[in-house]
Amino acid sequence: MNSAFEAIFVRLREILEPHSVRLKVTADAPDHYCLELAFSPKLKKALPAAWVKIGKAYVSYHFMPVYMFPKLRERMSDALRARMQGKSCFNFKVQEEPLFKELEDITTEGFAMCRKAGFAPQHPAVSQKNEM
């Protein structure tokens, strides 16, 4: 595995990890990390929300709220928009901390928009330990 890609993956995963308290981690491997809405009150089903994955040519960061809420795309810098492939995927081949920081802000804002729109729970998931 490309060590530069590993470092990019780690940084992008750091963006998603704080949101795992509200979402379900469905993949947690050295090359793939995925968060899912275990149950969307609005959609009445589970929904993959965000993931980062190492590919052969780049590291991809998928963030579904960017697709769901066009306002997030409107506020993006041209540099971040240039990393987009499709409507919800960003590809990186090198470390670009200013873009990662922008993506971190968009991720936080996007998940908040999901909660406000009823797609995600308002409160963190209750762990099994707390249910007992």
Residue frames as a rotation matrix with the C-alpha (Angstrom) as fourth column:
MET 1
0.581 0.814 0.000 0.00
0.814 -0.581 0.000 0.00
0.000 0.000 -1.000 0.00
ASN 2
0.000 -0.529 0.849 1.24
0.480 -0.745 -0.464 3.49
0.877 0.407 0.254 -0.86
SER 3
-0.385 -0.210 -0.899 2.51
0.923 -0.096 -0.373 5.16
-0.008 -0.973 0.230 2.35
ALA 4
-0.994 0.095 0.051 1.41
-0.090 -0.992 0.092 8.60
0.059 0.087 0.994 1.11
PHE 5
-0.275 0.950 -0.151 -2.10
-0.244 0.083 0.966 7.20
0.930 0.303 0.209 0.64
GLU 6
-0.085 0.194 -0.977 -1.99
0.819 0.572 0.042 5.71
0.567 -0.797 -0.208 4.13
ALA 7
-0.812 -0.279 -0.512 -1.26
0.538 -0.698 -0.473 9.16
-0.225 -0.660 0.717 5.62
ILE 8
-0.802 0.593 0.069 -4.07
-0.445 -0.671 0.592 10.73
0.397 0.445 0.803 3.60
PHE 9
-0.103 0.772 -0.627 -6.44
0.200 0.634 0.747 7.97
0.974 -0.048 -0.220 4.70
VAL 10
-0.380 -0.105 -0.919 -5.54
0.908 0.148 -0.392 8.50
0.178 -0.983 0.039 8.36
ARG 11
-0.974 -0.028 -0.223 -6.17
0.079 -0.971 -0.227 12.25
-0.210 -0.239 0.948 8.10
LEU 12
-0.560 0.821 -0.110 -9.51
-0.521 -0.247 0.817 11.82
0.644 0.515 0.566 6.31
ARG 13
-0.117 0.482 -0.868 -10.57
0.540 0.764 0.352 9.17
0.833 -0.428 -0.350 8.79
GLU 14
-0.764 -0.232 -0.602 -9.84
0.640 -0.387 -0.664 11.65
-0.078 -0.892 0.444 11.59
ILE 15
-0.855 0.512 0.082 -12.48
-0.461 -0.823 0.331 13.90
0.236 0.245 0.940 10.05
LEU 16
-0.093 0.884 -0.457 -15.12
-0.357 0.399 0.845 11.17
0.930 0.242 0.278 10.30
GLU 17
-0.550 -0.201 -0.811 -14.24
0.471 0.727 -0.500 9.58
0.690 -0.657 -0.305 13.65
PRO 18
-0.982 0.186 0.031 -15.81
-0.127 -0.534 -0.836 12.26
-0.139 -0.825 0.548 15.90
HIS 19
-0.318 0.919 -0.232 -19.15
-0.934 -0.262 0.242 11.63
0.162 0.294 0.942 14.17
SER 20
-0.564 0.053 -0.824 -19.11
-0.105 0.985 0.135 7.93
0.819 0.162 -0.550 15.03
VAL 21
-0.969 0.248 0.000 -20.89
0.020 0.080 -0.997 8.69
-0.247 -0.965 -0.083 18.34
ARG 22
-0.205 0.943 -0.264 -24.09
-0.669 -0.331 -0.666 9.37
-0.715 0.040 0.698 16.36
LEU 23
0.390 0.271 -0.880 -23.54
-0.902 0.306 -0.305 6.93
0.186 0.913 0.364 13.51
LYS 24
0.808 -0.078 0.584 -22.77
-0.127 0.945 0.301 3.24
-0.576 -0.317 0.754 13.12
VAL 25
-0.149 -0.908 -0.393 -19.26
-0.894 -0.047 0.446 2.21
-0.423 0.417 -0.804 12.06
THR 26
0.827 0.522 0.210 -19.75
-0.363 0.780 -0.510 -0.45
-0.430 0.346 0.834 9.38
ALA 27
0.710 -0.705 -0.003 -16.15
0.484 0.490 -0.725 -0.68
0.512 0.513 0.689 8.17
ASP 28
0.825 -0.525 0.209 -13.01
-0.532 -0.597 0.600 -0.10
-0.190 -0.607 -0.772 10.20
ALA 29
0.716 -0.612 0.335 -10.00
0.661 0.750 -0.042 -1.40
-0.226 0.252 0.941 8.29
PRO 30
-0.126 -0.870 -0.476 -6.59
0.484 -0.473 0.736 0.08
-0.866 -0.138 0.481 7.39
ASP 31
-0.950 -0.262 0.171 -7.94
0.262 -0.370 0.891 1.00
-0.170 0.891 0.420 3.95
HIS 32
-0.424 0.877 0.228 -11.68
0.185 -0.162 0.969 1.55
0.887 0.453 -0.093 4.50
TYR 33
-0.880 0.247 -0.405 -13.68
0.375 -0.159 -0.913 3.38
-0.290 -0.956 0.048 7.18
CYS 34
-0.610 0.740 0.282 -17.45
0.179 -0.218 0.959 3.82
0.772 0.636 0.001 6.84
LEU 35
-0.893 0.446 -0.061 -20.18
-0.072 -0.275 -0.959 5.51
-0.444 -0.852 0.278 8.87
GLU 36
-0.671 0.741 0.026 -23.83
0.323 0.261 0.910 4.64
0.667 0.619 -0.415 8.38
LEU 37
-0.414 0.702 0.580 -27.08
-0.895 -0.432 -0.115 5.96
0.170 -0.566 0.807 9.76
ALA 38
-0.973 0.049 0.224 -28.22
-0.022 0.952 -0.304 2.82
-0.228 -0.301 -0.926 11.54
PHE 39
-0.194 0.950 0.246 -31.77
0.973 0.218 -0.072 4.05
-0.122 0.225 -0.967 11.01
SER 40
-0.971 -0.054 0.233 -32.92
0.113 -0.962 0.248 7.27
0.211 0.267 0.940 9.40
PRO 41
-0.530 0.824 -0.199 -36.14
0.301 -0.037 -0.953 8.52
-0.793 -0.565 -0.229 11.01
LYS 42
-0.105 0.480 -0.871 -37.04
-0.684 -0.671 -0.287 10.29
-0.722 0.566 0.399 7.78
LEU 43
-0.317 -0.111 -0.942 -36.19
-0.902 0.343 0.263 7.47
0.294 0.933 -0.209 5.34
LYS 44
0.576 0.568 0.588 -37.16
-0.770 0.618 0.157 4.61
-0.274 -0.544 0.793 7.70
LYS 45
0.931 -0.354 -0.090 -34.05
0.300 0.881 -0.366 2.63
0.209 0.314 0.926 6.75
ALA 46
0.339 -0.907 -0.250 -30.28
0.458 -0.073 0.886 2.48
-0.822 -0.415 0.391 7.18
LEU 47
0.979 -0.033 0.201 -28.18
0.156 -0.512 -0.845 4.75
0.131 0.858 -0.496 4.97
PRO 48
0.080 -0.992 -0.099 -24.42
0.995 0.073 0.067 4.92
-0.059 -0.104 0.993 4.33
ALA 49
0.881 0.316 -0.353 -23.49
0.359 -0.931 0.062 8.49
-0.309 -0.181 -0.934 5.22
ALA 50
0.663 -0.730 -0.163 -19.73
-0.744 -0.619 -0.252 8.87
0.083 0.288 -0.954 4.76
TRP 51
0.824 -0.475 0.309 -16.67
0.333 0.847 0.414 6.76
-0.459 -0.239 0.856 4.11
VAL 52
0.411 -0.799 -0.438 -13.03
-0.880 -0.473 0.036 6.98
-0.236 0.371 -0.898 3.19
LYS 53
0.815 -0.088 0.572 -11.25
0.162 0.984 -0.078 4.33
-0.556 0.156 0.816 1.15
ILE 54
-0.156 -0.920 -0.360 -7.82
-0.535 -0.228 0.813 3.80
-0.830 0.320 -0.457 -0.32
GLY 55
0.908 0.401 0.123 -7.94
-0.085 0.463 -0.882 2.95
-0.411 0.791 0.454 -4.01
LYS 56
0.421 -0.773 0.475 -5.21
0.872 0.489 0.024 2.18
-0.251 0.404 0.880 -6.54
ALA 57
-0.128 -0.456 0.881 -4.85
0.784 -0.591 -0.192 5.75
0.608 0.666 0.433 -7.84
TYR 58
-0.480 0.032 0.877 -6.14
-0.331 -0.932 -0.147 7.91
0.812 -0.361 0.458 -4.96
VAL 59
-0.857 0.336 -0.392 -7.85
0.496 0.328 -0.804 8.05
-0.141 -0.883 -0.448 -1.58
SER 60
-0.469 0.771 0.430 -11.57
0.161 -0.404 0.900 8.74
0.868 0.492 0.065 -1.87
TYR 61
-0.927 0.301 -0.224 -13.73
0.151 -0.248 -0.957 10.55
-0.343 -0.921 0.184 0.67
HIS 62
-0.536 0.825 0.178 -17.44
0.403 0.065 0.913 10.03
0.742 0.561 -0.368 0.11
PHE 63
-0.900 0.270 -0.341 -19.85
0.206 -0.426 -0.881 12.32
-0.384 -0.864 0.327 1.90
MET 64
-0.470 0.785 0.404 -23.54
0.867 0.322 0.381 11.91
0.169 0.529 -0.832 1.05
PRO 65
0.237 0.619 -0.748 -24.78
0.689 -0.650 -0.320 15.18
-0.685 -0.440 -0.581 2.63
VAL 66
-0.621 -0.480 -0.620 -22.90
-0.116 -0.726 0.678 17.09
-0.775 0.493 0.395 -0.10
TYR 67
-0.918 0.362 0.163 -25.24
0.287 0.320 0.903 15.41
0.275 0.875 -0.397 -2.58
MET 68
-0.188 0.919 -0.347 -28.32
0.975 0.217 0.048 15.87
0.119 -0.330 -0.937 -0.38
PHE 69
0.583 0.333 -0.741 -27.74
0.550 -0.833 0.058 19.56
-0.598 -0.442 -0.669 0.42
PRO 70
0.446 -0.388 0.806 -26.58
0.805 -0.220 -0.551 21.65
0.391 0.895 0.214 -2.58
LYS 71
0.938 -0.082 0.336 -25.83
-0.190 -0.934 0.301 24.61
0.290 -0.347 -0.892 -0.28
LEU 72
0.627 -0.758 0.181 -22.76
0.091 0.302 0.949 22.71
-0.774 -0.578 0.258 0.93
ARG 73
0.136 -0.559 0.818 -21.40
0.955 0.294 0.043 22.54
-0.265 0.775 0.574 -2.63
GLU 74
0.709 0.227 0.668 -22.13
0.491 -0.838 -0.237 26.23
0.506 0.496 -0.705 -3.25
ARG 75
0.926 -0.332 0.178 -19.81
-0.363 -0.664 0.654 27.25
-0.099 -0.670 -0.736 -0.39
MET 76
0.625 -0.716 0.312 -16.92
0.576 0.692 0.435 25.02
-0.527 -0.092 0.845 -1.48
SER 77
0.106 -0.699 -0.707 -13.69
-0.462 -0.664 0.588 26.53
-0.881 0.264 -0.393 -2.71
ASP 78
0.655 0.052 -0.754 -12.74
-0.752 0.152 -0.642 25.95
0.082 0.987 0.138 -6.33
ALA 79
-0.407 -0.903 -0.138 -9.76
-0.852 0.429 -0.299 23.91
0.330 -0.004 -0.944 -5.11
LEU 80
-0.617 0.251 0.746 -11.97
-0.365 0.748 -0.554 21.50
-0.697 -0.615 -0.370 -3.16
ARG 81
0.501 0.852 -0.149 -14.53
-0.487 0.136 -0.863 21.36
-0.715 0.505 0.484 -5.94
ALA 82
0.217 -0.522 -0.825 -11.69
-0.940 0.116 -0.320 20.34
0.263 0.845 -0.466 -8.31
ARG 83
-0.814 -0.520 0.257 -11.21
-0.578 0.766 -0.280 17.22
-0.051 -0.377 -0.925 -6.13
MET 84
-0.041 0.902 0.430 -14.83
-0.570 0.333 -0.751 16.17
-0.821 -0.276 0.501 -6.65
GLN 85
-0.942 -0.004 -0.335 -15.76
-0.282 0.551 0.786 13.23
0.181 0.835 -0.520 -8.79
GLY 86
-0.368 0.896 -0.248 -19.49
0.700 0.443 0.561 12.84
0.612 0.032 -0.790 -9.14
LYS 87
0.213 0.602 0.769 -21.74
-0.073 -0.775 0.627 14.53
0.974 -0.190 -0.121 -6.62
SER 88
0.900 0.202 0.386 -20.45
-0.381 -0.065 0.922 13.22
0.211 -0.977 0.018 -3.30
CYS 89
0.735 -0.678 -0.012 -16.87
0.656 0.707 0.265 11.96
-0.171 -0.203 0.964 -3.74
PHE 90
0.792 -0.604 -0.089 -13.55
-0.609 -0.793 -0.036 13.75
-0.049 0.083 -0.995 -3.28
ASN 91
0.835 -0.547 -0.055 -10.29
0.515 0.813 -0.271 12.19
0.193 0.199 0.961 -4.49
PHE 92
0.762 -0.643 0.083 -6.84
-0.618 -0.682 0.390 12.94
-0.194 -0.348 -0.917 -3.08
LYS 93
0.751 -0.609 -0.255 -3.38
0.318 0.673 -0.668 11.83
0.578 0.420 0.699 -4.20
VAL 94
-0.443 -0.894 0.059 -1.36
0.437 -0.273 -0.857 14.13
0.782 -0.354 0.512 -1.91
GLN 95
-0.192 0.294 -0.936 -1.74
0.950 -0.182 -0.252 15.71
-0.244 -0.938 -0.245 1.52
GLU 96
-0.509 0.112 0.854 -3.61
0.338 -0.886 0.318 19.01
0.792 0.450 0.413 1.17
GLU 97
-0.688 0.155 -0.709 -4.26
0.723 0.057 -0.688 20.23
-0.066 -0.986 -0.152 4.69
PRO 98
-0.851 0.440 -0.285 -6.18
-0.389 -0.895 -0.221 23.41
-0.352 -0.077 0.933 3.72
LEU 99
-0.385 0.734 -0.559 -8.59
-0.635 0.229 0.738 21.24
0.670 0.639 0.378 1.72
PHE 100
-0.485 0.182 -0.855 -8.82
0.512 0.852 -0.109 18.70
0.709 -0.491 -0.506 4.53
LYS 101
-0.886 0.163 -0.434 -9.72
0.307 -0.495 -0.813 21.49
-0.347 -0.853 0.389 6.97
GLU 102
-0.639 0.688 -0.343 -12.39
-0.769 -0.581 0.268 22.75
-0.014 0.435 0.900 4.57
LEU 103
-0.324 0.489 -0.810 -13.71
-0.225 0.792 0.568 19.21
0.919 0.366 -0.146 4.20
GLU 104
-0.759 0.003 -0.651 -13.76
0.601 0.388 -0.699 18.87
0.250 -0.922 -0.296 7.99
ASP 105
-0.841 0.463 -0.280 -15.92
-0.253 -0.795 -0.551 22.01
-0.478 -0.393 0.786 8.28
ILE 106
-0.411 0.697 -0.588 -18.25
-0.828 -0.015 0.561 20.82
0.382 0.717 0.583 5.51
THR 107
-0.529 0.172 -0.831 -18.55
0.199 0.977 0.076 17.42
0.825 -0.125 -0.551 7.17
THR 108
-0.862 0.201 -0.466 -19.54
0.456 -0.093 -0.885 18.91
-0.221 -0.975 -0.012 10.51
GLU 109
-0.656 0.630 -0.415 -22.01
-0.610 -0.767 -0.201 21.27
-0.445 0.121 0.887 8.85
GLY 110
-0.475 0.455 -0.753 -23.42
-0.631 0.421 0.652 18.52
0.614 0.784 0.087 6.61
PHE 111
-0.667 0.231 -0.708 -24.09
0.502 0.841 -0.199 16.14
0.550 -0.489 -0.678 9.49
ALA 112
-0.814 0.402 -0.419 -25.78
0.158 -0.541 -0.826 18.97
-0.559 -0.739 0.377 11.39
MET 113
-0.548 0.627 -0.554 -27.97
-0.835 -0.452 0.314 19.64
-0.054 0.635 0.771 8.35
CYS 114
-0.574 0.304 -0.760 -28.88
-0.100 0.895 0.434 15.94
0.813 0.325 -0.484 8.24
ARG 115
-0.781 0.280 -0.558 -29.97
0.623 0.304 -0.721 16.03
-0.032 -0.911 -0.412 11.88
LYS 116
-0.725 0.496 -0.477 -31.99
-0.262 -0.840 -0.475 19.21
-0.637 -0.220 0.739 11.37
ALA 117
-0.448 0.538 -0.714 -33.72
-0.864 -0.054 0.501 17.76
0.231 0.841 0.489 8.28
GLY 118
0.384 0.671 0.634 -34.64
-0.836 0.544 -0.069 14.58
-0.391 -0.503 0.770 10.17
PHE 119
0.534 -0.241 -0.810 -32.28
-0.508 0.674 -0.536 12.21
0.676 0.698 0.238 8.35
ALA 120
-0.356 -0.752 -0.555 -30.15
0.198 0.520 -0.831 11.48
0.914 -0.405 -0.036 11.42
PRO 121
0.392 0.492 -0.777 -30.82
0.842 0.149 0.519 11.18
0.371 -0.858 -0.356 15.14
GLN 122
0.684 -0.051 0.728 -30.55
-0.153 -0.985 0.075 14.39
0.713 -0.163 -0.682 17.14
HIS 123
0.612 -0.415 0.673 -28.68
-0.760 -0.074 0.646 12.71
-0.218 -0.907 -0.360 20.01
PRO 124
-0.442 -0.845 -0.301 -25.66
-0.875 0.480 -0.062 10.41
0.197 0.236 -0.952 20.12
ALA 125
0.193 0.444 -0.875 -26.39
-0.268 0.882 0.388 6.71
0.944 0.159 0.289 19.96
VAL 126
0.485 0.028 0.874 -26.84
-0.873 0.084 0.481 5.09
-0.060 -0.996 0.065 23.35
SER 127
-0.481 -0.723 -0.496 -24.25
-0.710 0.653 -0.263 2.41
0.514 0.225 -0.828 23.90
GLN 128
0.166 0.535 -0.828 -25.28
0.038 0.836 0.548 -1.04
0.985 -0.122 0.118 25.09
LYS 129
-0.642 -0.470 -0.606 -23.55
0.621 0.144 -0.770 -0.36
0.449 -0.871 0.199 28.42
ASN 130
-0.944 0.288 0.163 -25.80
-0.329 -0.862 -0.385 2.66
0.030 -0.417 0.908 29.00
GLU 131
-0.200 0.933 -0.301 -28.95
-0.616 0.120 0.779 0.70
0.762 0.341 0.550 28.16
MET 132
-0.216 0.064 -0.974 -28.43
0.456 0.889 -0.043 -1.75
0.863 -0.454 -0.221 31.00
